[in-house]
Amino acid sequence: MRARAAWIADAVATAAHPAGAAAAARTLACVAALALALACAPALAQTPETPVAPNSTCWTCHLEMEGDAGPAHGFADDVHAHAGLTCSDCHGGDPRASEVETAHDASWRGRPGTSEVPKLCGRCHSDAAFMRSYDPSLPVDQVEKYATSVHGQRLAGGDEKAAVCTSCHGVHGILPASHPRSHVYAQNIPATCDRCHGDAALMDTYGIGSDQFAEYRRSVHGAALLERGDLGAPACNDCHGNHGAAPPGVESVSHVCGSCHALNAEMFAASPHADAYKEAGIPQCEACHGNHEVAAASDSLLDAGTGVCSGCHGDGEPGLTAASGMLAALDSLRTSYDEASALLEKASHKGMEVSEAVFELKSARQALIEARTATHTVTLAKVTEPASKGREITRAAAETGRSALAAYEYRRRGLGISTLALSLFAIGLAFKIRQMESRNRSRS
């Protein structure tokens, strides 16, 4: 501060002399910029990455009482601390008192019990007017939805082991859901749910398994989210819900899956299986693809011996016959596509112009995708139609590839013959020149 004051004094003194007026102006401009930066620095520092010091004697006292991992240390990073809330907003008491007896006054609630947590959080998060002053984008129906969830219903029934707000969001170190270190960040949600659902002893009391996270990690969804970092891939909450978490019912499974796989769900809804599954109480998508360990779909699902269709349809039944026909159509198109693609690639590597055929072959790839998607109609004709169109494209592309390779071979043979002829001509010419030179030497 003294150095800064001396600098300002020097600038003022310089301004008193006409010769130094220009220099003084530049100096004072720098002083003004520095003062503005210093004034803004505290505000700029208040980011979710920067700990704050809650204005509370509760916090300062507990810092001295606790170890490095104590609640007071975590609260400095908490989203609530950054919003200006203090310990007393949740725990009650007098945050200005310096003595324990006066700090723990009549309003002090202490550590809330498990059953008290939803109501405690709801005091603020269910108050639309209050939340509007902090973050108008946040919903205010979380507690209401929680009451409809399996967790909320168990808690209402007296089960203190049921998950509450703090079980998922944490307690004193709560971060925004968008923060990569938040317990409810997309990539962290499976591990957060697994803290309870992976506890075999706890889950045994409810008669449910504890291997969901292990299965999810092996699934196509888990690989996308956890390994490739695809935040658009579904996690537990995308299927089960957030605050209103519950297992999807038999009839709602297709709606859950259909929120992403819309065309597949639409085709299945119009298929003969839709009503049959409903009458039999079979979950639609889950029956063939599974739930937590969803594998990447492949044509082998239609295999009469090892595929999923044989689980319901026996040998000779129309359903299994249709599945075999669909598999044959897909195999035929895939094989012809691979053959045409290999021919065109070989021709291109040899320098032949086949770019138009390569472009046309993309339509066959799209036809293969359409045919595979059409298997959800469970109708053979719906699959063979795009498959047949795709094979027509692959046949034309393969013929172009063969023609290009034949032209290459023709040119190669022609070039070889021409090279041989020129070589023989050169040898003959050289021999003739030597003969003429020999005659000239003998005459002389």
N, C-alpha and C positions, 0 to 999 in steps of 0.2 A: 504493500500500500504506500509506504514512504517513497519507494522508487517511482511509483506511478505518479505521486503528487509532485515529485521533483521534476519529472518529465513534463508534466503540464505547466509547471512554473517556468521552466526553460522556454516552452513554446510561447507563453504569454510575454516573457521578456523579449524574445526575438521579435515578436510582432510589434514591439514598441519602436523598433528601428525600421525606417522605410526600406533600407537595403535588404532587410531580412523578411519583408512582408510576404513575398512569394513562398519562401521556405516555410514561414510560419503557417501559411494557409495549408500547405501540404501536410505539415506536422499535425495541425489541429484536425484535419480531415481523418488522419490515421487514428488520432485520439478518439474521435467520435465513433469510428468504425469499431475500435477496440472496446469502447464502453458498451456499444450495442451488443457486441458478441458476448461480453461478460454478463450482460443483463439477460441474454437469451440462453446462456449455457445451462442454468439449472433446469429450465423447461425442456431443452433438447435432451438432457440427460435422463429425463423421466421416461424411458422406454421400457417395454416389458423385459428387456435383457438386463436392465440396470436395477439393482436392488434399491429400495427406498427405506427410509427410517421412519416407521410409524410414530406419530406424535402421541406416545402413550408411555406412562411410567410402567405399565404392565410389561411392555416389550423390553424396556431397558433393564428391569429387574430380572426378568426371566432369562435374558441373555447371560447374566452373571450366574444364574442358578443352574443352567442346563449345559450339556455338552455340545459339541459342534453339530450334532445331528438333531438337536432339540427343536420343538415346534417353533420357538421364537426365531431361530435362524432361518427356517423355511419361509416364514411369513414375509420376510423382506422381499421375496420374489413373487409373492402371491398377487394375483390379479386384483384382489380386493384391497390390498395395501396400496397398489398403484392408483386405485380409484379413490383413495383417501379414507377408507374405512379402517377402524382400529380394533383391537382385541375386544373392547367392551361392546362393540356392535353385535357380536355373537355371544360373548360370555357374560355380558353385563358388568356391573361394578363401576367404580369411579376411576377413570384412566388418569386423573390428575393427582390422585392421592399417592403419597410416598410411603405410607405405612400399610402393611397387609390388612390390618383390622379395618381401616377406613376404606381401603381399595375394595375389599370384599364386603360392600354394604348390602342393604336389603335387595338391591337390584341384581346382585351377582348370581349368575346361574351356574357357574362352574362348567365342568365338562358335561355336555348334553349326552343323555343315553341314546342308544341306537334308535329306539322308537321315537325319540324327540327330534331327530335330525331332519326329516322331511318337512315338518312343520316349522322348524327353525329357519331352514333355508327359504321356505316359502314365505316367510315374513317379508322378505325383500323381493324374491324372484316371482312371487305371485301378485305383486303390487304394480300394476301397469304404470301408474303415475310416478312411482318411485323409480322404476327401472328406466323410464323415459329420460330421466335426468342423467343417466349413466350411459346406457346403450339402447336406443330405441329399437334396434334390430333384433334384440334378444326376445324370444317368446316368453310368455308369462303363464303358460299352462303346464309347466313341467310337473308340478306336484299333482295336478289334476290327472294327468296321464299316468303318473307313477301309481296312483291309487288303483288304476285298471290293470296294471302289470302283474305278472306272477309274483315278482318281488314285493310289490306293494300289498297285494292280497295276503301274502304269507305274513308280512309284518303286521297287518291289521288283525291277523288271527293269533298274534302273540309270538311269532317266530322271530326272535332277536338275532338269528343268524342270517336272516334275509338281507340282501344287498340294499343299501340306502345311498343317498347322494354322495357321501364321502367315500363309499366303497369304490366308486368309479372315478370320481373327480379328485380325490385326495382331500387333505384337511387344510394344512397351513401353507402348502406350496402349490396352490391351484393355479394352473396356467391356462391361457385361452386355448380352445380346441384347435386352433390353427397353429399352435406352437409345437414344433417337432418333439419337445420333451414332455408335452402334456400327456396324461394318462389316456385321454380320449382323442388324441390325434389319430388319424385314420390308420396309420401303420402300427400304432400301439394298442388299438382296441382289442385285437385277439388276445394279446398277452394280459391285458387288463381283465378281460372276462375269465381268462384261464386262472387267475389268482384264486378264484372260488371254484370254477367249474373244472379245474384240473386237480382239485383236492379230492382224492378218492374217498378218504374217510368222511369228508363233509357230504359229498354227493351220494354216498351210500345211504345216508339217512333219508334221502329223498327218492331213492330207488332209480337214479339215473346214472349214466356212464360218466366217465371223467376223461375220455380220450378225444373229445371234440377238437381241441386245438391241434393235437397230433395229426388227426385226420385232415383238418383244414390246411395245415402246412403242406400236405402232400397233394392237395387239390389244385386244380387249374386256377382257381381264384386266389388261393394262398400263395402260389408261385408268382402270380402277377403282382400282388400287393407287397408281399414280404421280400421277395427276391429281386423283382424288377422295379419295385418302387412305383407301380402304377396305382395312383391314389383313386382312380376311377373304379378299381376292382372292388367287389363287395367284401365287407367284413361282417362280423357277427350282427352289428346293429342294422345293417342294410336289409337283412332278412327278418330279424327278430324285433326290430324297433329299438328306439333309444330309451326314453323314459317310460314308454308303455310297453316294454319288452315282454314278449310272449312267443312261444313256438307257433309258427303258422299252422292253421288248421288244415285238414285234408283238402277242403275246397279252396282255401286261400293260397296254397303252395304255388299254383299256376299264376296267380296274380302277382305274387312276390317275384317269381322268376321272370314273369312277363313284363315287369317294370323295366328290365334291361333287354330281354330277348322277346321283344314285342311281336315280331313276325312269326316266330316259332309258336308263341302262345296263341296267336290268332288262328294259325293253321290247325293247331291241335283242337281248339275250341269247336271247329267245324268238322272235326274228324269223327268217325264212328266210335273211337275210343272215349271221347269226352263223356258221353252219357253212361257208357259201360263202366268207366272208372268211378263215376259219381255214385252209381247204384251199388257198386261193390265196395265203396269206401276206400278207394285206392288213391293216394296222392299222385297227381298227374306227372309233373316233371320228375319228381323224386323217385318214382317207380322205376324209371329207366336210367336216370343219371346219378342217383344218390343224393345225399343232402350235404354233409360236411366234407366228405371226400369226393367231390365232383371231379371226375376225370375228364380230360379233353375228349370230346366226342369223336368217334371214329366209325368207319363203315362196318367194322367188325361187330358192332352192336346188333347188326341185322343177321349175323351168321346163324344158320338154323341149328347148329350144334352147340356153340359157345355163347351166342348172343343173348340179349335180354328177352327177345320175343319167345324163345323156347320155354321161358319160365311160366307162360300162360297158355301157349299154343303147342299142341302135340303134332307129331309127324302126320302129314297128309291133310291137316286142317287148313282151311283157306287163309287164315292169318299167317301161318308159317310159310305157306306157298307164296303169298304176296311179299313177305320179307325176303325170301330167297330171290324173287324176281327183282326187287328193288336193289339188292346187293349185286346181282349180276349186271344190272344196268349201270350202276355206279362203277363197278370194276372195269367194265368194258370202256366206259368213257375215260376213266383215269388211265388205263393202259394205253389207249389210243392217243391221249393227250401227251403222256410221257414219251411215246414213240415219235410223235410229230415234233415235240419240243427238242428231242435229241437230234433229229435229222436237221432241223433248222439251225441249231447251235453248231453242228458240225459244218454245215454249208457256210455259215457266217464266218467261222474260224478260217475257212479256206479262201475267204475273200469274195464269196459270191453275194450278190445283192438279194436278200430275202427279208428286208425290213418290213415290207407290207404284210407278208405272211406271218411274221412274228407278232405284228400288231393285231392281226385278225385272230390269232390263236388266243389272245387274251379273252375274247368272247367265249371261247370254249371253257376257259377257266371259270368264268362267271356262270356258265351253264352248269358246271359241276357243282358250284356252290348252291345254285338254285335247286338242283336236283337233290342235293343232300338236305337242304332246308325243307323240301317238299316231303321228305319222309315223315314229317310230323302230321301230314294229312292222313297217313296210314292208307294211302290209295296208290296202287301200282301205276295207274295211268298218269297220275300227277308227277311221278318220278321219271317215268320213261319218256315223257314229252320233252322236257329240257335236256335229258340225257341224249335223246336222238338228235336234237338240234346241235348239241355239242359235238357229237361224233361226226356229223356232216362237216363241221368246221375243221375238226382234226384231220379228217380224210383229205380235205383240200390242202391243208397246210402240209401234211405229210407228202402229198404228191408234189407240191412245190419244192419241198426239201429234196426229194429224190431227183426231180428234174434238174435242180441246181447242182447236185452232186454228180449227176450224169454229164451235165455240161462241163463241169470241172474236169472230170475224167477224160472227156473227149478233147478238151483243150490241152490237158496234160499229155495225152498221147500224141496229139498233133504237134505240140511243142517238142516232144521227144523225137518224133520222126524228122521234123525240120532241123533239129539240132544235129541228128545223125547225118542227114543229107549234107548239111553245111560242113560238118566235120570231114566227111568223105571228100567233099569238093576241095576243102582246104588241103587235105593230105595229097590229093591228086595234083592240085596246083603246085604244091611244094615239090612233089616228085618231078613234075614237068620242068619246073624252073631249074632243078638240079641237073636234069638231062641236058637242058640247053646250055647251062654253064659249063658242063663237062665237054660238050662238043666244041664250044668256043675255045676252051683251053687247048684241046687237041689240035685244032687248026693253027693256032698260033704257035 
